[in-house]
Every structure is written in C-alpha cells, then in structure tokens.
Amino acid sequence: MVNYLVNTTLAQRFFDAIIPVLSWVVITLPLWLSPFHPAVVAYFIISFDLYFLYKAVSTAYFATLSYRYIQLNQNVPFAKKLLNLPKAKQIKHFIIIPNFKEPLYKLEQTIQALQKSDYPYKNIFLVLAFESRELEVRKKARKLQVKFRQSFTDIIITYHPLLPAEVPGKASNQTFAAKQVKEIITKNNWRMQDCLITICDADSCLSAKYLSCLTHGYLKDGRRLYHFYWAPVLLYNNFWQLPLFIRIQATLSSILRLAFLSQKDKLIQISTYSTNLWLLNKVKFWDVDIIPEDWHIFYQAFFTFGEKIRTIPLFTLVNGDAVNSGGLLKTSGSRYEQEKRWAWGVSDISYVLKKFFSTPKINAFVKLRRIIFLMETHLLWTTSFFILTVSASVPPLINPVFKRTVLGFLLPKLSGFILTFASLLLILYIYLDYQLRIKLNHKIKITSLPLMFIQWYLLPLVSFIFSSLPALDAHTRLLFGKKIKYKVTEKI
C-alpha cells in the first residue's frame, strides 16, 4: 500500500509541496500569529536568531579549518607520492566538460588549466560534451581538438541529441558522454573501477595538483568505490570584472563552500567533482529528467548503497567564474536565474521521500538524517532573510498590547544584538576571502581595500535579491506545478 501511494501523482504533488508550503508558513508566521499569540512568535524569532548565530559561528570555524587544511596540503608532493604507488599507473582520468554555447576562449581557458596538471602519468582523456542542437558546434570541436590533441592521451568529442524524455541541461548531457566513455572502456577491456570521471564545468579551472591529489586520495581510500570527491569551487576567476552586487554574492558563496568542505558528515559535492565509472554505472548514471544534478546523483547513489556513499573532501582549490553578462541589469538577471535553478533542487525532496519508503534495506535513521539535512537546507534558503531582518518588528507593530510588555519591548533589541554579534564574524570572512584570492593570484589593490569593507553593508540587500527571492520563486513555482527550464549561465 505504501509503495502504491508513493508512486501516485497525488503523493508526488504532496511531497513537492512540503517545503514550499513550510517556507510560506514560516515567512508569514509573524503576520498571522502575532494578533493571537505574539509571545510564541517572539520566542520563535529569538530561537531562529540564536540558531542563525550558531550557524554563523560554525561556518566561521569550518571555513578556517578548511583553509588550514588547504595550507597544509599545498606542500604535499602528491605527484611524487604516486610514483611509489604501483596501482597509480592503472588509473585513467576522463575529464568530462559538459557545455552549451560556451565561448571558445572560455573552454580554452579551462583546458589550459588541465595542461598545467602535475599528474605524472599520460592517462588523461579529455571529453568535450557538446549539445548537438548548438549551431556550428562541430567547427568549435575541431578547433579545440586540433589545438589540444598533443596534451592528452585522447580527446573524445560527444554530441548529445536531446531525446523527448530528457530535460536540457548538464544531467542529460553528462549521461550521454559518460555512456560513450563506458563504451570505450569496455572496448579496451579496462576496469571501470580504475577509471575516474571528473565532471568539470566549462569555467572551472582545476588546480595543478587536483588530479594527483584525487588519485592519491582514491588509491588510499578503502571504500573508494562508494565515494565522490570534491574540492571547493571558488568564484574568483573573473572577480574584478563583476558588478559590485554580484561580487559580494560570489565572495559569500566561496566562503560558504570553503566551510562546507570540512563538514565531512554533511558534505555533498556540487558543480565540479569526481567519482569512479563503476559507481556511475551501478546507479545508471545521472537521471536525464532533472535539472540540478550534483546533489541528485549523490542521493541516487545513497539510496542504492546506503550509508557507504559519502563525499570525500579534496583540500585543493578549483577556480571558477561567477555570473557575468556584461552590464549590471543583465548580469543581475542572469544571477537571479542561476540561483533559482540551484534552488530548484527542492524538487529532490519528493525524490528522496519516495525513496525512503522504497528502500527498506537501508537504515531508516541514516535515511532520515540525510533527508532532514536536505529539507533544512532548502527551508533556510528561503526563510532566513525574512526572519532575520523584518520579523522582529512585526509582533509589536501588529499587536500594540504586546508592544507594552517586557518581551515586546525587548524583542527587536534582542534580535538586533544577536545579529550584530553574528555580523562581527564578517571580519574573519573578509580575511579568508583576501587569503584565498592571494592563493589564486587575484590580489587586492590597496586602493580597493576600503570598498571591500564597505560592500558588506549591502549584504542584506544582496542576500534578498540573489538568494532568498529566487529560492522562494523556485519553491512557489514547484508548489503550483510550474516547472523551470535550464538556462545556461552567461559568463563572458
């Protein structure tokens, strides 16, 4: 009976609606509950503020920890260590770069970063995953193949034909490319366990140590067949070409990704990551009817193999591009659409809830922990700005009687004090941001330092426009059954 219910359209709509409905309930709670139970609202807001303070302190701690590990790792000679590991010669790297209408120079920049790799063996295969619907794509492919063919064991070109059951985007393109890779591996009688697949965004520049670090970590990992590997993608590649508002968002995103790296029990890969072909084959590659694919593939694997599935941190850096469409308005629109696409990951909640009931062999508590983390992430995404900024002033405003109580008088002051204390952690974020850009050769001019501090005063506005609002947009569309389309993020 349970299996029947989770497969019905009604159940799908119910699961899809859970977090979007909760988002709207939490955001509007001060408005509809304050006239009747203002004290309940006040305690909720204070509790939320304290939880936010805890999250801010945790982010600062884990970001610092990750930065420390990266510092220690930069002096480790992984390439030399591989020479002492006999199995290292058997490992073959397939770097899949899914792309659609990417400028030729951007793809060249990404491939040139791969040319600088210190990986000691000639086992690197470049897979350029194009979409067949892109005009003159074969001309672009030929240019890249001619220019870089001497730098790799082979350059594999794939042209993904979009099928009726597929959704345009990375997932369907990657699946087509990875299946082509599988055919090559089968033809050559190579073991899928020895073939590492790295999904590399078209604007992601892997560090010179990435492949050596990945290979060493993979070979030393006793449960490597069940693991993904991820290094933080920091959005500094085009930092000084960005409008101010987008620059702030790029900086904050980079720090949050850095902090996420050290949270090993919660870590899930995003954007650019690696795993082995055996695992991808076992889960039948990426589902081709979804848009946000990175967390989804993790949960595909998790509900196949259970708690053995983990994402392992690689303490090296990947340098990526933030959104840049030229002018402020166009770039802002592109950034909004990108965030909305990321927030569409809320659609994964329906997937994981159905899988919860259809995978009885996996420990229920382990499944619940993963599901709750996913739900919490998407709920906080939409609600944090509203609760932290305006909610504390609503109960005294709506309920004048409550305003004359001690709690009503203290609520805005307590909320403001907690948030002021949390904002002091921005000093650490600014320091880490400065140090990270030095490591990526993006130094700050002395004349730009005052602006780097002043820009943080715009953080609430930036968080609303480029985080909470597009996330709420995505949730609301899902609530009413209006799907979004994959839009390629422009990065000129």
Buried (B, 14 or more C-beta within 10 A) or exposed (E): EEEEEBEEEEBBEBBBBBBBEBBBEBBEBBBEBBEEBBBEBBEBBBEBBBBBBEBBEEBBBBBBBBBEBBEEBEEBEBBEBBEEBEEBBBBBBBBBBBBBBBBEEBBBBBBEBBEEBBBBBEBBBBBBBBBEEBEEBEEBBEEBBEBBEEBBBEBBBBBBEBEEEBBBBBBBBBBBBBBBBBEBBEEEEBEBBBBBBBBBBBBBBBBBBBBBBBBBBBBEBEEBBBBBBBBBBBBBBBBEBBBEBBBBBBBBBBBBBBBBBBBEEEBBBBBBBBBBBBBBBBBEBBBBEBBBBBBBBBBBBBBBBBBEBBBBBBBBBBBBBBBBBEEEEBBBBBBBBBBBBBBBBBBBBBBBBBBBBEBEEBEEEEBEBBBEEBBEBBBBBBBBBBBBBEBBBBBBBBBEEBBEBEBBEEBBEBBEEBBEEBBEBBEBBBEBBBEBBEBBEBEBEEEEEEEBEEBBEEBBEBBBBBBBBBBBBBBBBBBEEEEBEBBBBBBB
